[in-house]
């Protein structure tokens, strides 16, 4: 009894120390803003929680917008909007009341009737609120989406300038401005989006500011004589890694501080994206899409303060507590499941295997649990994630019980074939069922990253505990003198997992440690599948 208690104490201490280290704040550059100085401009969308621009009808109370803009007025004197109609049309009215300037967005796309409503609504806002709108942004990434050609956009720009008498511009990713230089004569200034994370060749946070400077200078050289505005620049605080570009609160603070400092020093016009996190964007861009805000969506609080160290895991105590709880469950299950005749045996190998299962599960379970609300809100994704949360706790727990009982990991045939279930050991059967569920979940995640890699997460926290636990069960057992060939299901599963692992690691690149970790998990699970115990009889 003494040894399991000692091992649990060591595992719990390791989990606690790990999360303490992960939660320590990272240093960031000194504040780029002098005391009382505000940001040039911030992109603002009025949506909270489950609200989304494509909800019809969508009603947003003036009080909700006013509450947001009062907060933003403390950090900026200007906001950028993206639409002039419906609920978003209220923003300019409230901004006028609070003394904020507006870069007024006019959303245009392939629906010409909607474009006409947007333009008329924007012009009406200019008439009703003179002096509030600094410029009209006629179209946002319309060329990128392939919804209209440059000629039609140019016509809209000329109309809005003529009828309003105000400056006009068009906003798009910098590359699309280079593809449509004919738009330049129709705008008063060129508005480009530079998002290092989303580049075709992603840029790491440490190199993001240099990248922004390089692109801005390139565009300024091509459009000599035109003022260049950076209409969107930012960095996400959560989500999957792309090449060497890692979303995190500390990296967000690093990039935004650097951009604001460069803008102040070099007299750039800069609009940061964005004011508040927008959960609805997770539907379109995966987890990362919802976490570009300076303020979080739920508490509506700043994620960091300029010049102050930032923690990537501010809730590390909760993550540590959940992990230690998971480890305790693993140890308790192993202790309660031992055979009476094994109680007095001095089996260091068994106890160390149980400790390893507890450690691998405990290190990541808190991370997995706290990450669940960040998942894209689609029912299918939520259901899969909820199931994987259950697996991340159940698999290590049952695996520890199986090790304590010296029960092997049953093959997929045991899990799927009712006659074989009746012949299997109870622990082997239960673990085989969970093994089958883990295989299915892992393949589902892996194929998502093969066929839709841009917006899918690696699910590292959800997969690590189950995969490592299953591997320990199979590798802790001494190999049989002659092992039968693995079944067809195991071979197919192992092939899919290994092929997906190789594709993901090659596609994501050597700089993406998340992809390497994910690929290693898939390969380990594939090897585990090939070592399962044969079906009884």
C-alpha positions, 0 to 999 in steps of 0.5 A: 500500500505504501508504494502506490501512495508514494507513486501517486504523490510523485505523479501529483507533484509532477502534474502540479509542477508542470502546470505551475511552469505552464502558467507562469507569465511570459515577458512581453515588450514594454507598452507601445502606448504612452500614458493616455494614448489610444490605439488608432482603430479597432475592428468591431462586430456587435455579436455576443455568444451565439449571435452571428451575422447570418442569423435572420432575423437578428436583433441586437439591442442598442444597449449591448452595442453601447456597452461594448463601445463604452469599453472600446472608447477607453482604448481607441478613438476609432472603430472599423465596421463591416456592414451598414445594414440591419443590426450592424447599422446601429453601430454608427449611431451609438458611436456618434453618441459616444464621440467615436470616429468610424471607418464605415464598412459597406458589405458587398458580394454577389447579391446585387440587391443586397449591395444596393441596400448596403450602399443606401444604408451607408449613405443615409448614416453619413447624412444622419451623423455628419462628421462621424464617418472618416471614410467608407470601406466599400467591400471587404475581401470581396476579391478573395472570396471571388464574389465580384470582379474589380470592375464592379467594385470600382463602380461602387467605389466611384458611386459612393465617393461621388454621392457622399463626398467622403474618402473611400477605399477597398479592403482586401488581403495584400496579395489581392491588391497586387492582382487588381491595381486598377482599383487604385485610381478609385480609392483615396487610400489603399487598405490592405490586410496583413495577417501573418498567421493566415499567410500561405506560408505562415509566419511565426509570432517572433517574425510577424512585425518584420513581415508586416513591415516588409509587406507594407513597404512592398505595397507602398512601392507598387502604389506610389503616391497612395497612402497605405492603411493596414486595415487588418492586422492581428494574432489569435490567442487560441487555436491550432498551430500553422507551421511555426505560427502558434496562437497563444495569449503571449504571442498575441500580446507580442505581435500586437505590441510590436505592430502598434510600436512600429506603427507609432514609430513609422507613422502607419495607419493601423487597424487591429483585428479585433475588439472582441472575440467572435465565437461565430467565426469558429463555424467558418475557421475552426477554433482559431477563428473565434479568438482574435479579440483584445477582449474575450467574449464572455467576461468582455475583459482585456486578455492582456495589458500592454507591457505586463507579462502574459500567461498562456494558461491563466487557469493553470490551477484548475488544469492542475487540479483536474489532472491530479483528480484524474490521476487519483481516479486511475490509482484508485481504480487500479487499487480496487481492481486488484485480485486478492491473491495479488495483493501481497505481490511485489510487482514494481513493473505493474505499479510503474505502468499504472503510474505512467498511465496516471501521469500521461492522463493527468498532464493533459486532462485539465487542458482537454476539459478547459478546451472543450468550450473553445470547440467549433459550436457545430453539433457534430464537433461538440458531440465528438469532443464530448465523447473524446473527453469521456474517453480521455478519462475512461480509457486511462482508468480502465487501462489501469484496472486492466494492468492491475488484473494482468488483463490484456488489451482485447482485439477489435474482434472482441469488441465487435463480435457478440459471441467473442465478448462472452468468452473474454475477460471483463477488463479486456472486453471493456478496454477493447470497446474503449479501444475501438472507440479511440480508434474511430475518434482518432481516425475521424480527427486524422481524416479531417486534418487530411482533407480539410487541414486549414481549419481543423484542430489536432486534439492533442489533449483529448487523444494523448491520455487514451493513446498512451494508456492503451500503448502501456497496456500492450507494451507492459505485457511480455510478448507471447512466444508466437504472436498471431497475425493481427486481424484485418480491422487492426491492419486497416486501422493501423494503415489509416492512422499511419498514412494520415500521420505521415501526410499531416506531418509532411503537410504541416512542416517540421516547425509545427510541433503540434503536428509532430506530436499528433503524428506520433500519437497516430503512429503509437496507436497504430502500433498498439493496434498491431499488438492487441491480444488475439480473440479467445478461441 
